[in-house]
Amino acid sequence: MAAAALRRAWRERHAALLEPSYTPLVAACLCLAEGGVNLWVIRRVPYTEIDWKAYMDEVEGFANGTLDYTQLKGDTGPLVYPAGFVYIFLGLYYATGRGTDIRLAQYLFAGLYLLNLLLVFRIYCRTNKVPPYVFFFMCCASYRIHSIFVLRLFNDTVAMAILFLSVNLFLEERWSWGCLIFSLAVSVKMNVLLFAPGLLFLLLKRFGLLGCIPKLCICALLQVILGLPFLLVNPVGYLTRSFDLGRQFQFKWTVNWRFLPEEVFQHRAFHTTLLLAHLAGLGLFALHRWHRSRESILALLKDPAERKHPSHPLTVNKIVFILFSSNFLGVCCSRSLHYQFYVWYFHTLPYLLWCTPTAKLAHMPKVLLLGVIELCWNTYPSTVCSSLSLHICHGLVLLQLWYGTAPLPAPHNPQPGRRPAPLSKKAQ
């Protein structure tokens, strides 16, 4: 009896680690553990000033009445984020005694970390793809992510938390609210636009061209409303500063292109090549991995009721796969990745690796891949080896996404009315 009870207990623990249905239980335990981990990090690890003071200087100018975006700046340079950033960090500015109470700011960002984690876990609970033991590597084991949230206080964390809220709304079929929150995330930092090609594809698939126009208008209208005080004073200054797609990055901070000479890294031809590679990747995934209907992809422009071949409904996994892969393609082709940019895709990596069927023996290579990616991001300053390793890991993830989601060959069915050829005597 005792041996049977032990075997049963072992099977239950084994299932809790490997069966995605146990994700809510494991997520609850990890969220409780994360509360303690964040408190320990805040109290034991020294805070490092990088951008917080600059954020506070930028929003202080707005608090003092400056509405010309070109005049808002901090000690690291001019303000280069859209208006949503200003309003959110203005609230933090007043909540933390004009930015002076760093410890309170750290506690607020620890709360943001837990909220972000809950939103991510809710997505993983809905997809039911990733074995629960992987979530340990997505939580307690990542030094860099804890640092980005509670030791550096970067605005990237705010943008991504809002983005994951919008993804949850999309999964609930609340597309208008999801687009509104998605646009709010874009207004904090433009990296969220890497999800935009996938979102546009989903809107076209779900509503057709005419149906998705109101959703796009919601996104645009929020940007206008948030930026209106600055647009009325200096519209060109606001648009060129907050949505500057041609901004140059400093070579000393790059994580992914350290193996290149600096002159190549800064060359416009290199930037153009990356843009073309990004567009080509999006096109290939849209045509061969996102679009599975027998109709041409142009059929997405039609109203769903008018399409010849009714497309399959948008499942939870379809929505998440398209959004996460769209963002990952953008990360792979980024002109530069700085250390805080890790949060752009860190929480999506487990899904991208486990969204396809996985044999039991194939789990370990994926866990090792996560570990190598983490090691690359923890190497400071970046090296030729770390940046090359990061690209190799990204390439392996892309191969997994491409070949792991390839459509199965159509089964061969004999044409009706034709009898199969009789077997030869030898075959009989």
C-alpha positions in Angstrom: 0.0 0.0 0.0 2.8 2.4 0.9 4.6 1.7 -2.3 1.5 2.3 -4.4 0.9 5.6 -2.6 4.4 6.6 -3.3 4.1 5.7 -7.0 0.8 7.7 -7.2 2.4 10.7 -5.5 5.3 10.5 -7.9 3.0 10.4 -10.9 1.1 13.4 -9.6 4.3 15.4 -9.2 5.5 14.3 -12.6 2.3 15.3 -14.2 2.4 18.7 -12.4 5.7 19.4 -14.1 4.9 18.1 -17.6 1.1 18.5 -18.1 0.0 22.0 -19.3 -3.3 21.5 -17.5 -1.4 22.1 -14.3 -0.3 25.5 -15.4 -2.7 27.5 -13.1 -1.4 25.6 -10.0 2.3 26.1 -11.0 1.7 29.7 -12.0 0.1 30.5 -8.6 3.1 29.0 -6.8 5.6 30.9 -8.9 3.8 34.2 -8.5 4.0 33.8 -4.7 7.7 32.9 -5.0 8.3 35.9 -7.3 6.9 38.3 -4.7 9.6 37.1 -2.3 12.3 37.2 -5.0 11.5 40.7 -6.0 11.6 41.9 -2.4 14.9 40.2 -1.9 16.4 41.8 -5.0 15.2 45.3 -4.1 16.6 45.1 -0.6 19.9 43.2 -1.3 21.0 44.3 -4.8 22.1 47.9 -5.3 19.9 50.0 -7.6 21.7 51.2 -10.7 20.8 54.6 -12.2 20.5 54.5 -16.0 17.3 56.1 -17.4 15.1 56.9 -14.4 16.5 60.3 -13.7 16.2 61.1 -17.4 12.6 60.0 -17.5 11.8 62.2 -14.5 13.6 65.2 -16.1 11.6 64.7 -19.3 8.2 64.6 -17.7 9.1 67.4 -15.3 9.4 69.7 -18.3 5.8 68.8 -19.2 4.7 69.3 -15.6 6.2 72.8 -15.8 4.1 73.6 -18.8 6.4 72.8 -21.8 4.3 71.5 -24.7 7.0 71.7 -27.4 8.3 68.1 -27.6 11.6 69.3 -28.9 12.2 71.1 -25.6 11.6 68.0 -23.4 14.9 66.4 -22.6 16.8 64.6 -19.8 20.5 64.1 -19.0 20.7 61.3 -21.5 19.3 63.3 -24.4 15.9 64.4 -25.8 12.6 62.7 -25.2 12.1 60.1 -27.9 8.9 58.3 -26.6 5.3 59.0 -27.6 2.8 60.9 -25.3 1.5 57.9 -23.4 4.9 57.5 -21.8 4.7 61.1 -20.6 1.4 60.7 -18.9 2.3 57.4 -17.2 5.6 58.5 -16.0 4.2 61.8 -14.9 2.0 59.8 -12.5 5.1 58.0 -11.3 6.9 61.4 -11.0 4.3 62.6 -8.5 3.9 59.3 -6.7 7.6 59.1 -6.0 8.1 62.6 -4.7 9.1 64.1 -8.0 11.2 61.0 -8.8 13.3 61.1 -5.6 11.9 58.1 -3.8 13.7 55.4 -5.7 12.8 52.6 -3.3 9.1 53.3 -3.7 9.5 53.3 -7.5 11.2 49.9 -7.2 8.2 48.6 -5.2 5.8 49.9 -7.8 7.8 48.2 -10.6 7.9 45.0 -8.6 4.1 45.2 -8.6 4.2 45.8 -12.3 6.4 42.7 -12.7 3.8 40.6 -10.9 1.0 42.0 -12.9 2.9 41.4 -16.1 3.6 37.8 -15.0 -0.1 37.2 -14.2 -1.1 38.4 -17.7 1.5 36.2 -19.3 0.4 33.2 -17.3 -3.2 33.8 -18.3 -2.1 33.6 -21.9 -0.2 30.3 -21.3 -3.2 28.9 -19.4 -5.4 29.5 -22.5 -2.9 28.1 -25.0 -2.3 24.9 -23.0 1.0 24.2 -24.8 3.9 24.7 -22.5 4.9 22.2 -19.8 4.7 23.9 -16.4 8.3 23.2 -15.4 9.5 25.6 -18.2 7.9 28.5 -16.3 10.6 28.3 -13.6 13.1 29.4 -16.3 10.6 32.2 -17.3 10.5 33.5 -13.7 12.9 32.9 -10.9 15.9 31.9 -13.0 16.2 35.1 -15.1 18.5 37.6 -13.5 18.3 40.0 -16.4 14.5 40.4 -16.4 14.4 41.1 -12.7 17.1 43.7 -13.2 15.2 45.4 -16.0 12.1 45.7 -13.9 13.2 46.5 -10.3 16.9 47.6 -10.6 16.7 49.7 -13.8 13.0 50.8 -13.9 12.9 50.9 -17.8 9.8 52.0 -19.6 10.0 48.9 -21.8 8.4 47.0 -18.9 5.4 49.2 -18.8 4.9 48.9 -22.6 5.1 45.1 -22.5 2.7 44.8 -19.6 0.1 46.8 -21.4 0.7 44.8 -24.6 0.1 41.5 -22.8 -3.2 43.0 -21.5 -4.2 43.7 -25.1 -3.3 40.1 -26.1 -5.6 38.8 -23.3 -8.4 40.9 -24.7 -7.9 39.6 -28.2 -8.2 36.0 -26.8 -11.5 37.0 -25.3 -12.7 38.3 -28.7 -12.8 41.9 -27.4 -11.1 43.3 -30.5 -12.1 46.9 -30.1 -10.9 47.1 -26.5 -7.8 45.1 -27.5 -6.9 47.6 -30.2 -7.4 50.5 -27.8 -5.0 48.9 -25.2 -2.6 47.9 -28.0 -2.4 51.5 -29.1 -1.8 52.6 -25.5 1.2 50.2 -25.4 2.5 51.8 -28.6 2.2 55.2 -27.0 4.6 54.1 -24.3 7.3 52.7 -26.6 7.3 52.0 -30.3 8.8 48.5 -30.0 5.2 47.3 -29.6 4.7 48.0 -33.4 6.6 44.7 -34.0 3.4 43.0 -33.1 1.4 45.2 -35.6 1.9 43.1 -38.7 0.5 40.1 -36.9 -2.4 42.1 -35.5 -3.2 43.5 -39.0 -3.3 39.9 -40.3 -5.6 38.8 -37.5 -8.0 41.7 -38.1 -8.2 41.1 -41.8 -8.8 37.4 -41.2 -11.5 38.0 -38.6 -13.3 41.0 -40.1 -12.1 41.6 -43.7 -10.8 44.9 -45.0 -13.9 47.0 -44.3 -14.4 45.4 -40.9 -10.9 46.0 -39.7 -10.9 49.7 -40.7 -12.9 50.8 -37.5 -10.4 48.9 -35.4 -7.5 50.7 -37.0 -9.3 54.0 -36.5 -9.5 53.2 -32.8 -5.7 52.7 -32.7 -5.1 56.0 -34.6 -7.6 58.0 -32.7 -6.0 57.2 -29.4 -2.6 58.3 -30.7 -4.1 61.6 -31.8 -5.9 62.2 -28.4 -2.8 61.4 -26.4 -0.6 63.6 -28.5 -3.0 66.4 -29.0 -1.5 68.9 -26.5 1.9 68.5 -28.3 0.4 68.3 -31.8 -1.3 71.7 -31.3 2.0 73.4 -30.3 4.6 71.7 -32.6 3.2 68.8 -34.6 6.3 68.2 -36.7 8.5 68.2 -33.6 6.2 65.8 -31.8 6.0 63.3 -34.7 9.7 63.4 -35.6 10.8 62.9 -31.9 8.2 60.4 -30.7 8.1 58.2 -33.9 11.6 58.5 -35.1 12.2 55.3 -37.1 15.6 56.4 -38.3 17.2 57.0 -34.9 20.8 55.8 -34.7 21.9 53.5 -31.9 25.2 53.5 -30.1 27.5 50.6 -30.9 28.8 50.3 -27.4 25.3 49.1 -26.1 24.5 46.6 -28.9 23.9 43.0 -27.7 23.2 41.4 -31.1 25.7 43.0 -33.6 28.9 43.2 -31.6 30.7 40.9 -34.1 30.3 43.5 -36.8 32.7 46.5 -37.4 31.2 49.7 -36.1 31.2 51.3 -39.5 29.0 48.5 -40.8 26.7 48.7 -37.8 26.1 52.4 -38.5 25.8 52.1 -42.3 22.4 52.8 -43.9 22.8 50.0 -46.3 23.0 47.5 -43.4 19.8 49.0 -42.0 18.1 48.7 -45.3 19.2 45.1 -45.6 17.7 44.3 -42.2 14.4 46.0 -43.1 14.2 44.0 -46.3 14.9 40.8 -44.4 12.2 41.7 -41.9 9.6 42.4 -44.6 10.6 39.1 -46.4 10.2 37.1 -43.2 6.8 38.6 -42.5 5.7 37.9 -46.1 6.9 34.3 -46.0 5.2 33.6 -42.6 2.0 35.4 -43.7 1.8 33.3 -46.9 2.9 29.9 -45.7 2.5 29.8 -41.9 -0.2 32.2 -40.8 -2.5 31.7 -43.9 -3.8 28.1 -44.1 -6.9 28.6 -46.4 -7.1 27.2 -49.9 -7.9 30.6 -51.1 -5.4 33.3 -52.0 -4.2 35.5 -49.2 -5.9 38.4 -51.0 -9.2 36.8 -50.0 -8.6 38.2 -46.5 -9.6 41.5 -47.9 -13.2 40.2 -48.4 -15.9 40.0 -45.8 -15.6 36.6 -44.1 -19.1 35.7 -45.2 -18.2 36.3 -48.9 -15.2 34.1 -49.1 -15.5 30.9 -51.2 -13.8 28.7 -48.7 -14.8 29.6 -45.1 -11.6 30.0 -43.2 -11.0 28.1 -39.9 -12.0 30.2 -36.8 -9.3 32.0 -35.0 -8.3 29.8 -32.2 -6.4 30.9 -29.1 -3.2 29.3 -30.3 -3.6 30.8 -33.8 -3.9 34.3 -32.3 -0.9 33.9 -30.0 1.3 32.2 -32.6 0.7 35.0 -35.1 1.3 37.8 -32.6 4.4 36.3 -31.0 6.0 35.2 -34.2 5.4 38.6 -35.8 7.3 40.2 -32.8 10.0 37.6 -32.9 10.8 38.2 -36.6 11.1 41.9 -35.8 13.5 41.2 -32.9 15.7 39.0 -35.1 16.0 41.8 -37.7 16.4 44.7 -35.2 19.2 47.2 -36.0 20.3 46.9 -32.4 19.2 45.2 -29.2 20.1 46.9 -26.0 19.9 45.0 -22.6 16.5 46.3 -21.6 15.1 45.1 -25.0 15.3 41.5 -23.7 11.9 42.1 -22.2 10.4 42.6 -25.7 10.3 38.9 -26.3 11.6 37.0 -23.2 8.1 36.0 -22.0 7.1 34.8 -25.5 10.1 32.4 -26.0 8.6 29.4 -24.1 5.5 29.5 -26.4 7.6 29.9 -29.5 9.6 26.8 -28.6 6.8 24.6 -27.4 3.9 25.6 -29.7 4.6 22.6 -31.9 4.4 18.9 -30.9 7.4 17.9 -28.9 8.7 14.4 -28.1 9.8 13.8 -24.6 13.5 13.6 -25.5 13.3 16.9 -27.3 12.6 19.0 -24.2 16.2 19.3 -23.1 17.5 21.0 -26.3 14.8 23.6 -26.0 15.6 24.2 -22.3 19.3 24.5 -23.2 18.4 27.0 -25.9 16.6 29.2 -23.4 19.6 28.9 -21.1 22.1 30.0 -23.9 19.8 33.0 -24.8 19.7 34.0 -21.1 23.5 33.7 -21.0 24.0 35.9 -24.0 21.8 38.6 -22.4 23.7 38.3 -19.2 27.1 38.8 -20.8 28.1 42.4 -20.2 29.6 44.0 -22.2 28.6 41.9 -25.1 31.2 40.0 -27.0 31.7 38.6 -30.5 30.9 35.2 -29.1 27.8 36.2 -27.2 26.3 38.2 -30.1 27.0 35.4 -32.6 25.5 32.8 -30.2 22.4 35.0 -29.8 21.9 35.0 -33.6 22.4 31.2 -33.8 19.8 30.7 -31.1 17.4 33.1 -32.9 18.0 31.1 -36.1 17.2 27.8 -34.4 14.0 29.2 -33.0 13.0 30.4 -36.5 13.7 27.0 -37.9 11.5 25.5 -35.2 8.7 27.9 -36.1 9.1 27.3 -39.8 9.4 23.5 -40.0 7.5 22.7 -36.8 4.4 24.5 -38.1 4.6 23.3 -41.7 1.2 22.2 -43.0 0.8 18.4 -43.3 0.6 17.0 -46.8 -3.0 16.5 -48.0 -4.1 12.9 -47.9 -4.4 11.2 -51.3 -8.1 10.3 -52.0 -9.0 8.5 -55.3 -11.4 10.4 -57.5 -15.0 9.3 -57.1 -16.3 7.0 -59.7 -13.0 5.3 -60.3 -12.3 1.9 -58.9 -8.9 1.2 -57.6 -6.7 -0.8 -59.9 -6.7 -4.5 -59.1 -3.7 -6.0 -57.4 -1.4 -8.1 -59.4 -1.1 -11.8 -58.6 2.3 -11.2 -57.3 1.1 -8.5 -54.9 -1.8 -10.7 -53.8 
